[in-house]
Amino acid sequence: MTSCHVTEDPIKKVAIFGGTHGNELTGVFLVKRWLENGTEIQRTGLEVKPFITNPRAVKKCTRYIDCDLNRVFDPENLGKNMSKDLPYEVRRAQEINHLFGPKDNEYSYDIIFDLHNTTSNMGCTLILEDSRNDFLIQMCHYIKTSLAPLPCYVYLIEHPSLKYATTRSIAKYPVEVGPQPQGVLRADILDQMRKMIKHALDFIHNFNEGEEFPPCAIEVYKIMEKVDYPRNENGDIAAIIHPDLQDQDWKPLHPGDPVFLTLDGKIIPLGGGSTVYPVFVNEAAYYEKKEAFAKATKLTLNARSIRSSLP
């Protein structure tokens, strides 16, 4: 691990998104609370803006209205001429890009925390998209350390064909916490997400105040591939997640271990020749995306020492 220092500009503007998916209620509940009283998320010298991203979906308590808002922040959709004929979420993406971006522009918000729930048994999860960002790795390390002994997993989705145009891609840094059914609030999950945001904002504040963070390392799970359910000739699901795999996110899955189970009792094992780590196992919202779970590999990311460029 290198010991050289990295000097970065202080963070000025942070947004906290809730309701990107309207039935993931922890983020919705917290953001509405902070819109009424944002004292706990304010930090000296930092602009922090809570924001409900998909209000129509929130009102109906559904994932989305026309299409998944968390998949349409690509140049094609953001560049379309505004029209009532566009899907609601595409129009909303353009509005959000205007308010908090524009995407890939120096004037966009420095950081966006996008708050999500999953029905999978993933606990506290931070999702990374860049394995070489020292600031991001340092922040994840700070959050993980602050939450201990409560586990906090880091999911690296740095993959040329498996990344997607997310809401937070205007800036950075998503947060995912589960398990929690869609349309439901759980006090323990809400408390965990609240603490994650607190620690993240504390890290940013300390960084802006000139604190130097020494070199660190974090354990991450990097996506390898997504796995669909077995299907019959009509394209219908022919097997379900095996009980031995259910709720076993982040646990090692070895070749030959049960993965799927047919209604006839046939076990379909994991193929291949290497151990993997399953993520988003049996996530309810991913049935439409034909994803039973994702395979990940475990690795270590290192970050150099960082400090703010303030004198």
Buried (B, 14 or more C-beta within 10 A) or exposed (E): EEEEBBEBEBBEBBBBBBBBBBBBBBBBBBBBBBBEEBEEBEBEEBEBBBBBBBEBBBEEBBBBBBBBBBBBBBEEBBEBEEEEEBBBBBBBBBEBBEBBBBBEEEEBBBBBBBBBBBBBBBBBBBBBBBBEBBBBBBBBBBBBEBBEEEEBBBBBBBBEEEEBBBBBBBBBBBBBBBBBEBEBEBEEBBEBBBBBBBBBBBBBBBBBEEEEBEBBEBEBBBBBEBBEBBEEEEEEBBBBBBEEBBBBBBEEBEEEBBBBBEEEEEEBEBEEEEBBBBBBBBBEBBEEEEBBBBBBBEEEBBBBBBBBEEE
